[in-house]
Amino acid sequence: MLFVVRGSILNRIAPQLLCILLLSVLVVSFHGQLLHHKITLTAVPFSLVGVALAIFLGFRNSASYDRYWEARKLWGRLLVEARNLVRQTASFSKADPRPMALGVAAFVHAVRHQLRRTDPTADLQRLLPADVAAQALSRRNPAQAILLWLARDVGAQRERGELSPFLAVELDRSLSGLNDAQGGCERINNTPLPFTYSVILHRTVYLYCLLLPFGLLDAIGVMTPVMVTFVAYSFFAIEALSDEIKEPFGTMPNDLALVAMSTNIEIAVRDLLGEHQLPESPQPVNHILI
């Protein structure tokens, strides 16, 4: 664990740590003098500010993790509702459950592409009938177009007598669950944390670490660069991590593995159909999934 780099934030904060280390070395070399004036600081103000800074960092990290964990629960709900739809259709409907299963898989992939602002064309053309895929791709929100198509298909099954009215209501409830999960993801994606939090935290952390060498010099001498760099690593790493996970649908190493999760949902619904040629789940690279 001491030598893990990918996913450890170290590559993001290495330049800042190097600057702090060089500054600390210069402070020790010049004995804390700046323009022939000795800058005298004690550890007392750093202790007071450090406690407040740790609390503020903890609050920011908690707020970011709340967004991350809620996003993960919403994707868990997508899996549950997808399984429910396919299971109910396969068990109680006289119609072929395959269009429902592939439509749900296409919906999940469309949600992932929407959240990451990528092109869903390949996945939708692979899973949907050509006319349905073309119609969905022409809409601003392809996932909602797919959901509408699935709802109309449920209504058509009911009119043909292939589906009981009671089960049609249950399927519509599961479709509404998919819609609620997508809406929750959109809310997180479109509502960033207040920018002021980032500004205040960023300024305070940097000022604290830049002044810390002057406060530790008289107490620990040549060990100042080591301790200052260690403290800076702790603060910079927590700030960088909270900055990553506050947008959980991105492609940074610690963001949600949406490709793996959407592929696993497709595997789950295809498995309910009894298919054996299933998509391969993405493999982690250095314990990081995309």
Solvent accessible surface area in square Angstrom, and as a share of the most:
residue,aa,sasa,rsa
1,M,204,0.91
2,L,166,0.83
3,F,183,0.76
4,V,71,0.41
5,V,79,0.46
6,R,97,0.35
7,G,19,0.19
8,S,32,0.21
9,I,12,0.06
10,L,67,0.33
11,N,95,0.49
12,R,91,0.33
13,I,4,0.02
14,A,44,0.34
15,P,79,0.50
16,Q,54,0.24
17,L,18,0.09
18,L,102,0.51
19,C,83,0.50
20,I,4,0.02
21,L,62,0.31
22,L,98,0.49
23,L,49,0.25
24,S,0,0.00
25,V,68,0.39
26,L,98,0.49
27,V,8,0.04
28,V,28,0.16
29,S,67,0.43
30,F,126,0.52
31,H,126,0.56
32,G,1,0.01
33,Q,95,0.42
34,L,103,0.51
35,L,146,0.73
36,H,173,0.77
37,H,132,0.59
38,K,96,0.40
39,I,52,0.26
40,T,93,0.54
41,L,56,0.28
42,T,78,0.45
43,A,49,0.38
44,V,98,0.56
45,P,59,0.37
46,F,18,0.08
47,S,65,0.42
48,L,127,0.63
49,V,67,0.39
50,G,13,0.12
51,V,95,0.55
52,A,60,0.47
53,L,4,0.02
54,A,53,0.41
55,I,120,0.61
56,F,50,0.21
57,L,3,0.02
58,G,36,0.35
59,F,104,0.44
60,R,6,0.02
61,N,46,0.23
62,S,62,0.40
63,A,24,0.19
64,S,0,0.00
65,Y,108,0.41
66,D,93,0.48
67,R,29,0.11
68,Y,50,0.19
69,W,128,0.45
70,E,55,0.25
71,A,0,0.00
72,R,89,0.33
73,K,116,0.49
74,L,23,0.11
75,W,3,0.01
76,G,23,0.22
77,R,95,0.35
78,L,0,0.00
79,L,49,0.25
80,V,81,0.46
81,E,24,0.11
82,A,0,0.00
83,R,114,0.42
84,N,40,0.21
85,L,0,0.00
86,V,0,0.00
87,R,112,0.41
88,Q,24,0.11
89,T,0,0.00
90,A,51,0.39
91,S,70,0.45
92,F,132,0.55
93,S,15,0.09
94,K,169,0.72
95,A,18,0.14
96,D,89,0.46
97,P,30,0.19
98,R,101,0.37
99,P,55,0.35
100,M,2,0.01
101,A,0,0.00
102,L,20,0.10
103,G,0,0.00
104,V,0,0.00
105,A,0,0.00
106,A,0,0.00
107,F,0,0.00
108,V,0,0.00
109,H,4,0.02
110,A,2,0.02
111,V,1,0.00
112,R,24,0.09
113,H,16,0.07
114,Q,57,0.25
115,L,6,0.03
116,R,36,0.13
117,R,183,0.67
118,T,72,0.42
119,D,100,0.52
120,P,20,0.13
121,T,42,0.24
122,A,78,0.60
123,D,22,0.12
124,L,0,0.00
125,Q,115,0.51
126,R,120,0.44
127,L,7,0.03
128,L,12,0.06
129,P,67,0.42
130,A,89,0.69
131,D,106,0.55
132,V,15,0.09
133,A,1,0.01
134,A,63,0.49
135,Q,89,0.40
136,A,2,0.01
137,L,52,0.26
138,S,89,0.57
139,R,104,0.38
140,R,244,0.89
141,N,42,0.22
142,P,18,0.12
143,A,0,0.00
144,Q,63,0.28
145,A,12,0.10
146,I,0,0.00
147,L,14,0.07
148,L,73,0.36
149,W,58,0.20
150,L,1,0.00
151,A,38,0.29
152,R,151,0.55
153,D,36,0.19
154,V,7,0.04
155,G,30,0.29
156,A,35,0.27
157,Q,3,0.02
158,R,127,0.46
159,E,153,0.69
160,R,141,0.51
161,G,50,0.48
162,E,44,0.20
163,L,6,0.03
164,S,57,0.37
165,P,77,0.49
166,F,151,0.63
167,L,14,0.07
168,A,10,0.08
169,V,80,0.46
170,E,45,0.20
171,L,0,0.00
172,D,73,0.38
173,R,137,0.50
174,S,8,0.05
175,L,7,0.04
176,S,52,0.34
177,G,1,0.01
178,L,0,0.00
179,N,61,0.31
180,D,73,0.38
181,A,0,0.00
182,Q,2,0.01
183,G,34,0.33
184,G,8,0.07
185,C,0,0.00
186,E,42,0.19
187,R,128,0.47
188,I,5,0.03
189,N,31,0.16
190,N,105,0.54
191,T,75,0.44
192,P,89,0.56
193,L,29,0.15
194,P,76,0.48
195,F,161,0.67
196,T,84,0.49
197,Y,70,0.27
198,S,24,0.16
199,V,34,0.20
200,I,85,0.43
201,L,0,0.00
202,H,84,0.38
203,R,160,0.59
204,T,44,0.26
205,V,0,0.00
206,Y,52,0.20
207,L,107,0.53
208,Y,24,0.09
209,C,0,0.00
210,L,72,0.36
211,L,84,0.42
212,L,7,0.03
213,P,0,0.00
214,F,25,0.11
215,G,5,0.05
216,L,33,0.16
217,L,17,0.09
218,D,101,0.52
219,A,80,0.62
220,I,65,0.33
221,G,27,0.26
222,V,118,0.68
223,M,96,0.43
224,T,0,0.00
225,P,13,0.08
226,V,84,0.48
227,M,80,0.36
228,V,0,0.00
229,T,30,0.17
230,F,124,0.52
231,V,37,0.21
232,A,0,0.00
233,Y,82,0.31
234,S,40,0.26
235,F,24,0.10
236,F,3,0.01
237,A,17,0.13
238,I,69,0.35
239,E,23,0.10
240,A,10,0.08
241,L,60,0.30
242,S,0,0.00
243,D,45,0.23
244,E,5,0.02
245,I,11,0.06
246,K,34,0.14
247,E,59,0.26
248,P,0,0.00
249,F,4,0.02
250,G,25,0.24
251,T,109,0.64
252,M,87,0.39
253,P,40,0.25
254,N,36,0.19
255,D,12,0.06
256,L,7,0.04
257,A,16,0.13
258,L,0,0.00
259,V,31,0.18
260,A,3,0.02
261,M,25,0.11
262,S,0,0.00
263,T,15,0.09
264,N,66,0.34
265,I,5,0.02
266,E,2,0.01
267,I,36,0.18
268,A,16,0.12
269,V,0,0.00
270,R,28,0.10
271,D,83,0.43
272,L,81,0.40
273,L,44,0.22
274,G,46,0.44
275,E,36,0.16
276,H,169,0.75
277,Q,163,0.73
278,L,60,0.30
279,P,39,0.25
280,E,158,0.71
281,S,38,0.24
282,P,34,0.22
283,Q,141,0.63
284,P,72,0.45
285,V,93,0.54
286,N,100,0.51
287,H,174,0.77
288,I,25,0.12
289,L,65,0.32
290,I,106,0.54
